[in-house]
Structure formats: C-alpha cells, structure tokens
C-alpha cells in the first residue's frame, strides 16, 4: 500500500504554503511585519515558497497514487445503486483514515513540506468514493469521453456550479499560468499536459435554518496522457487574500443578491475526480472526497448525506451534458 501524502489532506493549505503569485499579499496582521514589494509579493517569503511546477506535480502524483492505488486496495464497498439516465451502476465506497495514520504522514519531509497540523493525532478523515462505468458513445442517455472531459476537467468550478443545483456561486480568486512556468523551466512534463491551477470559493446553499457554506479550494486539473484526466480540489485558507469575496466577508457589502450577501460558514473539502478510457473503450469515472461543512451541524449528520450527494452527481453531470448537447438524440 502506498503511503499517504501530505498535500491531499483535509487540513487547509495556508497562503504562505502556495507558490508565488502577484495577488498573494501578506495580510497587514502578519506577525513578521516584513516589507512588501509594490506588486504585493513578500520579499522575505517569495524565495521560500514552493516552486510552481514541483508543487503541481506533487499534488497530481499524490492524487493519482491515491485514486489508482490506495482507493482500490483499502476502501470498502458499502452500497451499489442504479443512476439515471441509462441505468448506470454506481459503486459507493468508504474508508476512515485515523489520527494515528495522519500523524505518520511525512508532513515536513516531502518535496513540498508542510507544518504538522496541530492536534492531527486526534483527528480523522472519513473518505467516501464512487466508481461507475459509462459507454463511450454520444447517444440518448450516454456521453463520450470528450464530453466527460469538457464537463469535468475544462472550467471545472464553473461547470460544477451549472450542473449542481445547490451550488449558487463559483467565485474565482486567482489563477497561475502553469503551462508558461513549465515551458520556461524546460522540464519534462511526463504524464501531464494542459495543466491549470486556480483558487475558487465554491458556494453551497443549505436548507433553512442552516447558513450557506463556502468552500475555498485550490483546483488543479490536467490531462493524464491521451485517454485520461484528473481534477483535484484542496482546501485553502484565503481570508488574507484581497481578491477573496466570501472568506473575508466582502460579499456582505457587494453581493449581487440576498443569497450572495448572506454571511456564510467556511467549510473544507478535498476531492479527486479521475476519468480514464479503458482498454474495452468504456469510460471509468472515479471520485473520492472527504469534507467538513463546519458550523453547528454535527459531523455524524453530515456524513449521512455525503453518499447520496456524490451519487446524485452522476445524474447531474450526464443530464447537463445532454442539455448542452441540445437535448436527447
């Protein structure tokens, strides 16, 4: 079994752990009081930030190791359901990663080191996953690999907002030009191409009287060869970023409607979406996630709803694809 990595975790990344970007400004409350350059980059920390290409590669490698190796060998199936359209068999799986396992993660001894989260040995991550196979065909109830790629990898946060009924906003904070950095460094891209890295605030409405939830996420997408792609979302603390909208409560003054002006609760989630075109030409779609919506909603209640939510995403995506295509064939 492959060891767990230090990046694909539920503990949020901090802004100082991200690669350099002109929009990342050290907040005025930063205890170091270090001088900032005119474009907002902190002179003392810029050189200590992770290299962008190394950072992206580590996250993508860790995600593929987890979904292609750790998931099939350590997750247990607990349900199988049939999803419309087209009577798709969907397997639901889960695994709990204990505090002891998390304390053994090489937090500080990886290519992209992180501080060990406080009290990590007293926490755990409950992961849920689903797997489904799809006919690779543009048909009445089916979609081909190109349509899956367009719906899941390309503009992932915006498309997720469009096909998920409870997502009311996907607010883009910033974006890195990964392809440019890769070209400038002249390193071998290996398996990955068309790589993107962005930060979004994903906004979910919940039934009354619960407050909306906003999940700030670092989103990395990439093709993995000709017949595969991956989408990784990691929690990130963006409260100090001037470009944030919900995390710093700017939305309460500038939101365009009543829902977007509501004070949200900031939650965290980590997720991986992986699609491959198998040798039999069917599409294999795997998704895994762990989350904490925070607030006063107990975790045990949250966890009851996660399997149903990730199951419904199969229907939501395929119906969105059919609608975008112009209706049923």
BALOBA-1460 file (C-alpha; in Angstrom, 3 decimals):
// residues 329
<rec num="1" residu="x" x="0.000" y="0.000" z="0.000"/>
<rec num="2" residu="x" x="1.355" y="3.416" z="-0.989"/>
<rec num="3" residu="x" x="1.995" y="5.809" z="1.926"/>
<rec num="4" residu="x" x="-0.348" y="8.736" z="2.454"/>
<rec num="5" residu="x" x="0.872" y="12.100" z="1.180"/>
<rec num="6" residu="x" x="0.926" y="15.443" z="2.969"/>
<rec num="7" residu="x" x="-0.943" y="17.526" z="0.370"/>
<rec num="8" residu="x" x="-4.130" y="15.580" z="-0.313"/>
<rec num="9" residu="x" x="-5.415" y="16.218" z="3.182"/>
<rec num="10" residu="x" x="-8.375" y="17.938" z="4.836"/>
<rec num="11" residu="x" x="-6.133" y="20.345" z="6.765"/>
<rec num="12" residu="x" x="-6.252" y="23.568" z="4.676"/>
<rec num="13" residu="x" x="-3.205" y="24.881" z="2.867"/>
<rec num="14" residu="x" x="-2.124" y="28.325" z="4.069"/>
<rec num="15" residu="x" x="-1.273" y="31.126" z="1.638"/>
<rec num="16" residu="x" x="2.394" y="31.033" z="2.647"/>
<rec num="17" residu="x" x="2.485" y="27.384" z="1.514"/>
<rec num="18" residu="x" x="1.409" y="28.274" z="-2.035"/>
<rec num="19" residu="x" x="3.670" y="29.096" z="-5.000"/>
<rec num="20" residu="x" x="4.380" y="32.763" z="-5.559"/>
<rec num="21" residu="x" x="1.700" y="34.873" z="-7.234"/>
<rec num="22" residu="x" x="1.380" y="38.676" z="-7.545"/>
<rec num="23" residu="x" x="-2.084" y="38.570" z="-5.956"/>
<rec num="24" residu="x" x="-0.902" y="36.819" z="-2.802"/>
<rec num="25" residu="x" x="-0.329" y="39.642" z="-0.348"/>
<rec num="26" residu="x" x="0.777" y="39.101" z="3.229"/>
<rec num="27" residu="x" x="-2.027" y="40.457" z="5.392"/>
<rec num="28" residu="x" x="-1.488" y="43.574" z="7.454"/>
<rec num="29" residu="x" x="-1.763" y="41.433" z="10.566"/>
<rec num="30" residu="x" x="1.213" y="39.287" z="9.625"/>
<rec num="31" residu="x" x="3.291" y="38.965" z="12.778"/>
<rec num="32" residu="x" x="6.600" y="39.349" z="10.960"/>
<rec num="33" residu="x" x="5.914" y="42.871" z="9.729"/>
<rec num="34" residu="x" x="8.083" y="42.188" z="6.687"/>
<rec num="35" residu="x" x="8.318" y="44.649" z="3.840"/>
<rec num="36" residu="x" x="6.176" y="44.069" z="0.770"/>
<rec num="37" residu="x" x="7.077" y="44.818" z="-2.804"/>
<rec num="38" residu="x" x="4.890" y="47.110" z="-4.911"/>
<rec num="39" residu="x" x="3.056" y="44.213" z="-6.543"/>
<rec num="40" residu="x" x="2.242" y="42.732" z="-3.148"/>
<rec num="41" residu="x" x="4.748" y="39.886" z="-3.051"/>
<rec num="42" residu="x" x="6.503" y="39.425" z="0.266"/>
<rec num="43" residu="x" x="10.253" y="39.754" z="-0.386"/>
<rec num="44" residu="x" x="11.196" y="37.599" z="2.608"/>
<rec num="45" residu="x" x="8.904" y="34.683" z="1.739"/>
<rec num="46" residu="x" x="8.900" y="34.613" z="-2.063"/>
<rec num="47" residu="x" x="12.085" y="32.579" z="-2.290"/>
<rec num="48" residu="x" x="10.840" y="30.116" z="0.342"/>
<rec num="49" residu="x" x="7.592" y="29.371" z="-1.442"/>
<rec num="50" residu="x" x="7.358" y="26.068" z="-3.329"/>
<rec num="51" residu="x" x="8.287" y="26.004" z="-6.986"/>
<rec num="52" residu="x" x="5.073" y="26.059" z="-9.043"/>
<rec num="53" residu="x" x="5.936" y="23.092" z="-11.278"/>
<rec num="54" residu="x" x="7.140" y="20.967" z="-8.347"/>
<rec num="55" residu="x" x="4.046" y="21.886" z="-6.351"/>
<rec num="56" residu="x" x="1.653" y="20.920" z="-9.149"/>
<rec num="57" residu="x" x="3.471" y="17.677" z="-9.964"/>
<rec num="58" residu="x" x="3.485" y="16.595" z="-6.317"/>
<rec num="59" residu="x" x="-0.257" y="17.153" z="-5.973"/>
<rec num="60" residu="x" x="-1.068" y="15.359" z="-9.231"/>
<rec num="61" residu="x" x="1.243" y="12.448" z="-8.400"/>
<rec num="62" residu="x" x="-0.279" y="12.152" z="-4.949"/>
<rec num="63" residu="x" x="-3.815" y="12.246" z="-6.354"/>
<rec num="64" residu="x" x="-3.154" y="9.506" z="-8.918"/>
<rec num="65" residu="x" x="-1.424" y="7.335" z="-6.317"/>
<rec num="66" residu="x" x="-4.426" y="7.734" z="-4.034"/>
<rec num="67" residu="x" x="-7.196" y="7.112" z="-6.558"/>
<rec num="68" residu="x" x="-5.399" y="4.435" z="-8.637"/>
<rec num="69" residu="x" x="-3.687" y="2.609" z="-5.763"/>
<rec num="70" residu="x" x="-4.846" y="3.480" z="-2.250"/>
<rec num="71" residu="x" x="-8.554" y="3.602" z="-3.075"/>
<rec num="72" residu="x" x="-8.956" y="0.174" z="-4.736"/>
<rec num="73" residu="x" x="-6.753" y="-1.552" z="-2.157"/>
<rec num="74" residu="x" x="-8.059" y="-0.001" z="1.088"/>
<rec num="75" residu="x" x="-11.614" y="1.292" z="0.535"/>
<rec num="76" residu="x" x="-14.574" y="-0.975" z="1.201"/>
<rec num="77" residu="x" x="-17.740" y="-1.033" z="-0.898"/>
<rec num="78" residu="x" x="-20.877" y="-0.478" z="1.173"/>
<rec num="79" residu="x" x="-23.542" y="0.093" z="-1.478"/>
<rec num="80" residu="x" x="-24.359" y="-0.209" z="-5.161"/>
<rec num="81" residu="x" x="-27.080" y="1.905" z="-6.737"/>
<rec num="82" residu="x" x="-28.557" y="2.477" z="-10.173"/>
<rec num="83" residu="x" x="-28.435" y="6.033" z="-11.507"/>
<rec num="84" residu="x" x="-30.365" y="7.632" z="-14.334"/>
<rec num="85" residu="x" x="-30.075" y="8.313" z="-17.158"/>
<rec num="86" residu="x" x="-29.358" y="4.955" z="-18.727"/>
<rec num="87" residu="x" x="-29.393" y="2.675" z="-15.649"/>
<rec num="88" residu="x" x="-25.766" y="3.281" z="-14.638"/>
<rec num="89" residu="x" x="-24.332" y="1.037" z="-11.925"/>
<rec num="90" residu="x" x="-22.620" y="3.162" z="-9.276"/>
<rec num="91" residu="x" x="-20.455" y="1.648" z="-6.540"/>
<rec num="92" residu="x" x="-20.157" y="3.573" z="-3.262"/>
<rec num="93" residu="x" x="-17.088" y="3.003" z="-1.079"/>
<rec num="94" residu="x" x="-15.583" y="4.446" z="2.088"/>
<rec num="95" residu="x" x="-12.540" y="4.414" z="4.318"/>
<rec num="96" residu="x" x="-11.646" y="6.195" z="7.543"/>
<rec num="97" residu="x" x="-8.063" y="7.420" z="7.893"/>
<rec num="98" residu="x" x="-7.265" y="7.515" z="11.601"/>
<rec num="99" residu="x" x="-5.414" y="10.162" z="13.564"/>
<rec num="100" residu="x" x="-2.558" y="7.723" z="14.066"/>
<rec num="101" residu="x" x="-2.217" y="7.278" z="10.284"/>
<rec num="102" residu="x" x="-2.348" y="11.047" z="9.774"/>
<rec num="103" residu="x" x="0.366" y="11.568" z="12.383"/>
<rec num="104" residu="x" x="2.614" y="9.234" z="10.347"/>
<rec num="105" residu="x" x="2.270" y="11.317" z="7.169"/>
<rec num="106" residu="x" x="5.656" y="12.832" z="6.124"/>
<rec num="107" residu="x" x="4.382" y="16.375" z="6.640"/>
<rec num="108" residu="x" x="7.814" y="18.035" z="6.756"/>
<rec num="109" residu="x" x="9.857" y="15.520" z="4.740"/>
<rec num="110" residu="x" x="8.207" y="15.751" z="1.309"/>
<rec num="111" residu="x" x="9.179" y="17.695" z="-1.808"/>
<rec num="112" residu="x" x="6.576" y="20.257" z="-0.723"/>
<rec num="113" residu="x" x="6.894" y="20.298" z="3.091"/>
<rec num="114" residu="x" x="4.094" y="21.468" z="5.387"/>
<rec num="115" residu="x" x="3.863" y="22.131" z="9.087"/>
<rec num="116" residu="x" x="2.248" y="19.301" z="11.021"/>
<rec num="117" residu="x" x="-1.359" y="20.385" z="11.737"/>
<rec num="118" residu="x" x="-1.980" y="20.979" z="15.418"/>
<rec num="119" residu="x" x="-3.616" y="18.008" z="17.132"/>
<rec num="120" residu="x" x="-3.534" y="15.887" z="13.975"/>
<rec num="121" residu="x" x="-3.302" y="12.691" z="16.014"/>
<rec num="122" residu="x" x="-6.743" y="13.470" z="17.491"/>
<rec num="123" residu="x" x="-8.433" y="13.913" z="14.120"/>
<rec num="124" residu="x" x="-9.508" y="11.579" z="11.330"/>
<rec num="125" residu="x" x="-10.628" y="11.777" z="7.703"/>
<rec num="126" residu="x" x="-13.687" y="9.841" z="6.579"/>
<rec num="127" residu="x" x="-13.405" y="9.388" z="2.819"/>
<rec num="128" residu="x" x="-16.286" y="8.442" z="0.548"/>
<rec num="129" residu="x" x="-15.834" y="7.383" z="-3.066"/>
<rec num="130" residu="x" x="-17.848" y="6.250" z="-6.043"/>
<rec num="131" residu="x" x="-16.980" y="4.343" z="-9.193"/>
<rec num="132" residu="x" x="-19.014" y="3.995" z="-12.362"/>
<rec num="133" residu="x" x="-18.516" y="2.770" z="-15.928"/>
<rec num="134" residu="x" x="-20.024" y="4.522" z="-18.924"/>
<rec num="135" residu="x" x="-20.445" y="3.599" z="-22.575"/>
<rec num="136" residu="x" x="-18.156" y="5.863" z="-24.609"/>
<rec num="137" residu="x" x="-20.811" y="6.926" z="-27.075"/>
<rec num="138" residu="x" x="-22.796" y="10.042" z="-27.964"/>
<rec num="139" residu="x" x="-26.265" y="8.578" z="-27.508"/>
<rec num="140" residu="x" x="-29.689" y="9.122" z="-25.993"/>
<rec num="141" residu="x" x="-28.526" y="8.502" z="-22.420"/>
<rec num="142" residu="x" x="-24.755" y="8.295" z="-22.888"/>
<rec num="143" residu="x" x="-21.790" y="10.605" z="-23.386"/>
<rec num="144" residu="x" x="-18.413" y="10.099" z="-24.977"/>
<rec num="145" residu="x" x="-15.017" y="10.740" z="-23.419"/>
<rec num="146" residu="x" x="-14.710" y="14.190" z="-24.993"/>
<rec num="147" residu="x" x="-17.975" y="15.262" z="-23.315"/>
<rec num="148" residu="x" x="-16.823" y="13.953" z="-19.939"/>
<rec num="149" residu="x" x="-13.560" y="15.856" z="-20.368"/>
<rec num="150" residu="x" x="-15.399" y="19.053" z="-21.246"/>
<rec num="151" residu="x" x="-17.787" y="18.724" z="-18.325"/>
<rec num="152" residu="x" x="-15.362" y="17.702" z="-15.598"/>
<rec num="153" residu="x" x="-11.855" y="18.935" z="-16.457"/>
<rec num="154" residu="x" x="-12.363" y="22.065" z="-18.547"/>
<rec num="155" residu="x" x="-13.638" y="25.014" z="-16.457"/>
<rec num="156" residu="x" x="-14.432" y="22.567" z="-13.661"/>
<rec num="157" residu="x" x="-15.676" y="25.034" z="-10.996"/>
<rec num="158" residu="x" x="-17.976" y="26.897" z="-13.412"/>
<rec num="159" residu="x" x="-19.394" y="23.679" z="-14.807"/>
<rec num="160" residu="x" x="-19.883" y="22.268" z="-11.313"/>
<rec num="161" residu="x" x="-21.925" y="25.357" z="-10.486"/>
<rec num="162" residu="x" x="-24.016" y="24.864" z="-13.623"/>
<rec num="163" residu="x" x="-24.877" y="21.209" z="-13.094"/>
<rec num="164" residu="x" x="-25.156" y="21.091" z="-9.273"/>
<rec num="165" residu="x" x="-28.459" y="22.597" z="-8.054"/>
<rec num="166" residu="x" x="-27.172" y="23.572" z="-4.587"/>
<rec num="167" residu="x" x="-24.113" y="25.475" z="-5.855"/>
<rec num="168" residu="x" x="-25.083" y="29.133" z="-6.224"/>
<rec num="169" residu="x" x="-21.697" y="30.679" z="-6.990"/>
<rec num="170" residu="x" x="-18.179" y="29.746" z="-8.065"/>
<rec num="171" residu="x" x="-16.063" y="32.802" z="-7.357"/>
<rec num="172" residu="x" x="-12.642" y="32.854" z="-8.972"/>
<rec num="173" residu="x" x="-9.930" y="34.472" z="-6.850"/>
<rec num="174" residu="x" x="-6.763" y="33.901" z="-8.853"/>
<rec num="175" residu="x" x="-5.016" y="31.693" z="-11.405"/>
<rec num="176" residu="x" x="-1.456" y="30.578" z="-12.083"/>
<rec num="177" residu="x" x="-0.066" y="30.138" z="-15.604"/>
<rec num="178" residu="x" x="1.265" y="26.624" z="-15.090"/>
<rec num="179" residu="x" x="1.957" y="25.878" z="-18.755"/>
<rec num="180" residu="x" x="4.084" y="29.031" z="-19.069"/>
<rec num="181" residu="x" x="6.147" y="28.101" z="-15.992"/>
<rec num="182" residu="x" x="6.588" y="24.563" z="-17.272"/>
<rec num="183" residu="x" x="7.820" y="25.854" z="-20.629"/>
<rec num="184" residu="x" x="10.198" y="28.385" z="-19.033"/>
<rec num="185" residu="x" x="11.778" y="25.714" z="-16.825"/>
<rec num="186" residu="x" x="12.168" y="23.330" z="-19.751"/>
<rec num="187" residu="x" x="11.460" y="20.245" z="-17.626"/>
<rec num="188" residu="x" x="9.871" y="17.043" z="-18.884"/>
<rec num="189" residu="x" x="6.142" y="17.167" z="-18.324"/>
<rec num="190" residu="x" x="5.920" y="13.394" z="-18.149"/>
<rec num="191" residu="x" x="2.329" y="12.231" z="-17.943"/>
<rec num="192" residu="x" x="0.680" y="15.639" z="-17.569"/>
<rec num="193" residu="x" x="-0.491" y="18.221" z="-20.108"/>
<rec num="194" residu="x" x="-2.989" y="21.118" z="-20.274"/>
<rec num="195" residu="x" x="-2.408" y="21.756" z="-16.572"/>
<rec num="196" residu="x" x="-4.324" y="24.513" z="-14.770"/>
<rec num="197" residu="x" x="-4.247" y="25.781" z="-11.179"/>
<rec num="198" residu="x" x="-6.777" y="28.229" z="-9.745"/>
<rec num="199" residu="x" x="-8.361" y="29.222" z="-6.433"/>
<rec num="200" residu="x" x="-12.149" y="29.402" z="-6.184"/>
<rec num="201" residu="x" x="-14.745" y="29.902" z="-3.492"/>
<rec num="202" residu="x" x="-17.456" y="27.287" z="-4.089"/>
<rec num="203" residu="x" x="-20.756" y="28.345" z="-2.529"/>
<rec num="204" residu="x" x="-23.468" y="25.875" z="-1.478"/>
<rec num="205" residu="x" x="-26.943" y="26.717" z="-0.207"/>
<rec num="206" residu="x" x="-28.367" y="24.547" z="2.564"/>
<rec num="207" residu="x" x="-31.956" y="24.118" z="3.791"/>
<rec num="208" residu="x" x="-33.270" y="26.692" z="6.276"/>
<rec num="209" residu="x" x="-32.244" y="27.427" z="9.019"/>
<rec num="210" residu="x" x="-28.678" y="26.422" z="8.041"/>
<rec num="211" residu="x" x="-26.338" y="29.128" z="6.750"/>
<rec num="212" residu="x" x="-24.759" y="28.851" z="3.283"/>
<rec num="213" residu="x" x="-21.433" y="27.067" z="3.129"/>
<rec num="214" residu="x" x="-18.429" y="28.421" z="1.245"/>
<rec num="215" residu="x" x="-15.533" y="26.108" z="0.457"/>
<rec num="216" residu="x" x="-12.317" y="27.887" z="-0.642"/>
<rec num="217" residu="x" x="-10.434" y="25.416" z="-2.839"/>
<rec num="218" residu="x" x="-7.243" y="25.156" z="-4.823"/>
<rec num="219" residu="x" x="-8.271" y="23.495" z="-8.098"/>
<rec num="220" residu="x" x="-5.721" y="21.648" z="-10.239"/>
<rec num="221" residu="x" x="-6.707" y="19.945" z="-13.492"/>
<rec num="222" residu="x" x="-4.642" y="18.007" z="-16.021"/>
<rec num="223" residu="x" x="-4.791" y="15.547" z="-18.858"/>
<rec num="224" residu="x" x="-3.036" y="12.300" z="-17.928"/>
<rec num="225" residu="x" x="-1.999" y="11.004" z="-21.305"/>
<rec num="226" residu="x" x="-4.313" y="10.735" z="-24.293"/>
<rec num="227" residu="x" x="-7.009" y="8.723" z="-22.526"/>
<rec num="228" residu="x" x="-7.301" y="10.196" z="-19.055"/>
<rec num="229" residu="x" x="-7.633" y="13.286" z="-16.908"/>
<rec num="230" residu="x" x="-7.762" y="14.267" z="-13.247"/>
<rec num="231" residu="x" x="-9.290" y="17.107" z="-11.215"/>
<rec num="232" residu="x" x="-8.010" y="17.783" z="-7.693"/>
<rec num="233" residu="x" x="-9.553" y="20.206" z="-5.193"/>
<rec num="234" residu="x" x="-7.794" y="21.035" z="-1.933"/>
<rec num="235" residu="x" x="-8.944" y="23.291" z="0.920"/>
<rec num="236" residu="x" x="-7.048" y="26.548" z="1.257"/>
<rec num="237" residu="x" x="-7.261" y="29.438" z="3.709"/>
<rec num="238" residu="x" x="-7.807" y="32.608" z="1.647"/>
<rec num="239" residu="x" x="-9.056" y="35.027" z="4.305"/>
<rec num="240" residu="x" x="-5.908" y="37.173" z="3.880"/>
<rec num="241" residu="x" x="-6.264" y="37.465" z="0.088"/>
<rec num="242" residu="x" x="-7.606" y="40.803" z="-1.135"/>
<rec num="243" residu="x" x="-9.218" y="39.030" z="-4.080"/>
<rec num="244" residu="x" x="-11.384" y="36.803" z="-1.875"/>
<rec num="245" residu="x" x="-15.082" y="37.621" z="-1.792"/>
<rec num="246" residu="x" x="-16.815" y="35.361" z="0.717"/>
<rec num="247" residu="x" x="-13.971" y="34.321" z="3.001"/>
<rec num="248" residu="x" x="-13.265" y="37.932" z="4.022"/>
<rec num="249" residu="x" x="-16.998" y="38.841" z="4.127"/>
<rec num="250" residu="x" x="-16.765" y="41.337" z="1.295"/>
<rec num="251" residu="x" x="-19.838" y="39.611" z="-0.122"/>
<rec num="252" residu="x" x="-21.975" y="41.059" z="2.689"/>
<rec num="253" residu="x" x="-21.488" y="44.533" z="1.154"/>
<rec num="254" residu="x" x="-21.075" y="43.763" z="-2.524"/>
<rec num="255" residu="x" x="-23.145" y="40.633" z="-3.183"/>
<rec num="256" residu="x" x="-25.474" y="40.960" z="-6.181"/>
<rec num="257" residu="x" x="-28.472" y="39.331" z="-4.456"/>
<rec num="258" residu="x" x="-29.734" y="38.412" z="-0.990"/>
<rec num="259" residu="x" x="-28.233" y="34.905" z="-1.051"/>
<rec num="260" residu="x" x="-24.795" y="36.153" z="-2.072"/>
<rec num="261" residu="x" x="-24.918" y="38.781" z="0.705"/>
<rec num="262" residu="x" x="-25.554" y="36.230" z="3.439"/>
<rec num="263" residu="x" x="-22.805" y="35.586" z="5.948"/>
<rec num="264" residu="x" x="-21.501" y="32.108" z="5.093"/>
<rec num="265" residu="x" x="-19.864" y="29.412" z="7.176"/>
<rec num="266" residu="x" x="-16.454" y="28.438" z="5.782"/>
<rec num="267" residu="x" x="-16.102" y="24.690" z="5.280"/>
<rec num="268" residu="x" x="-13.366" y="22.430" z="3.928"/>
<rec num="269" residu="x" x="-13.285" y="19.586" z="1.453"/>
<rec num="270" residu="x" x="-10.760" y="17.624" z="-0.553"/>
<rec num="271" residu="x" x="-11.780" y="15.781" z="-3.705"/>
<rec num="272" residu="x" x="-10.395" y="13.911" z="-6.702"/>
<rec num="273" residu="x" x="-12.180" y="13.241" z="-9.989"/>
<rec num="274" residu="x" x="-10.467" y="10.717" z="-12.266"/>
<rec num="275" residu="x" x="-11.611" y="9.595" z="-15.714"/>
<rec num="276" residu="x" x="-9.864" y="7.076" z="-17.933"/>
<rec num="277" residu="x" x="-10.725" y="5.410" z="-21.218"/>
<rec num="278" residu="x" x="-10.260" y="1.712" z="-20.548"/>
<rec num="279" residu="x" x="-8.966" y="-0.914" z="-22.959"/>
<rec num="280" residu="x" x="-12.552" y="-2.021" z="-23.640"/>
<rec num="281" residu="x" x="-13.261" y="1.631" z="-24.635"/>
<rec num="282" residu="x" x="-15.670" y="2.220" z="-21.746"/>
<rec num="283" residu="x" x="-15.157" y="5.280" z="-19.547"/>
<rec num="284" residu="x" x="-14.263" y="4.668" z="-15.900"/>
<rec num="285" residu="x" x="-15.176" y="7.586" z="-13.632"/>
<rec num="286" residu="x" x="-13.874" y="7.565" z="-10.063"/>
<rec num="287" residu="x" x="-14.477" y="10.241" z="-7.458"/>
<rec num="288" residu="x" x="-13.260" y="10.424" z="-3.848"/>
<rec num="289" residu="x" x="-13.839" y="13.105" z="-1.215"/>
<rec num="290" residu="x" x="-13.537" y="13.980" z="2.452"/>
<rec num="291" residu="x" x="-15.129" y="17.062" z="3.974"/>
<rec num="292" residu="x" x="-16.261" y="19.065" z="6.979"/>
<rec num="293" residu="x" x="-19.021" y="21.639" z="6.440"/>
<rec num="294" residu="x" x="-18.244" y="23.166" z="9.879"/>
<rec num="295" residu="x" x="-20.842" y="25.200" z="11.778"/>
<rec num="296" residu="x" x="-23.059" y="23.547" z="14.367"/>
<rec num="297" residu="x" x="-24.080" y="20.680" z="12.068"/>
<rec num="298" residu="x" x="-22.529" y="17.568" z="13.701"/>
<rec num="299" residu="x" x="-20.125" y="15.556" z="11.579"/>
<rec num="300" residu="x" x="-22.137" y="12.371" z="12.053"/>
<rec num="301" residu="x" x="-25.168" y="14.058" z="10.463"/>
<rec num="302" residu="x" x="-23.047" y="15.468" z="7.623"/>
<rec num="303" residu="x" x="-21.643" y="12.041" z="6.871"/>
<rec num="304" residu="x" x="-25.117" y="10.554" z="6.485"/>
<rec num="305" residu="x" x="-25.747" y="12.820" z="3.496"/>
<rec num="306" residu="x" x="-22.444" y="12.526" z="1.624"/>
<rec num="307" residu="x" x="-23.037" y="9.153" z="-0.123"/>
<rec num="308" residu="x" x="-26.344" y="10.364" z="-1.536"/>
<rec num="309" residu="x" x="-24.841" y="13.660" z="-2.661"/>
<rec num="310" residu="x" x="-21.943" y="12.105" z="-4.581"/>
<rec num="311" residu="x" x="-24.308" y="9.514" z="-6.080"/>
<rec num="312" residu="x" x="-26.578" y="12.271" z="-7.455"/>
<rec num="313" residu="x" x="-23.618" y="13.938" z="-9.183"/>
<rec num="314" residu="x" x="-23.617" y="11.164" z="-11.808"/>
<rec num="315" residu="x" x="-27.147" y="12.100" z="-12.837"/>
<rec num="316" residu="x" x="-26.458" y="15.832" z="-12.604"/>
<rec num="317" residu="x" x="-23.422" y="15.703" z="-14.901"/>
<rec num="318" residu="x" x="-24.964" y="13.475" z="-17.556"/>
<rec num="319" residu="x" x="-28.190" y="15.471" z="-17.692"/>
<rec num="320" residu="x" x="-26.129" y="18.655" z="-18.025"/>
<rec num="321" residu="x" x="-24.147" y="17.096" z="-20.901"/>
<rec num="322" residu="x" x="-27.346" y="16.059" z="-22.688"/>
<rec num="323" residu="x" x="-28.804" y="19.532" z="-22.244"/>
<rec num="324" residu="x" x="-25.632" y="21.199" z="-23.511"/>
<rec num="325" residu="x" x="-25.636" y="18.880" z="-26.497"/>
<rec num="326" residu="x" x="-29.051" y="20.188" z="-27.418"/>
<rec num="327" residu="x" x="-31.338" y="17.610" z="-25.891"/>
<rec num="328" residu="x" x="-31.684" y="13.907" z="-26.309"/>
<rec num="329" residu="x" x="-30.598" y="12.401" z="-29.616"/>
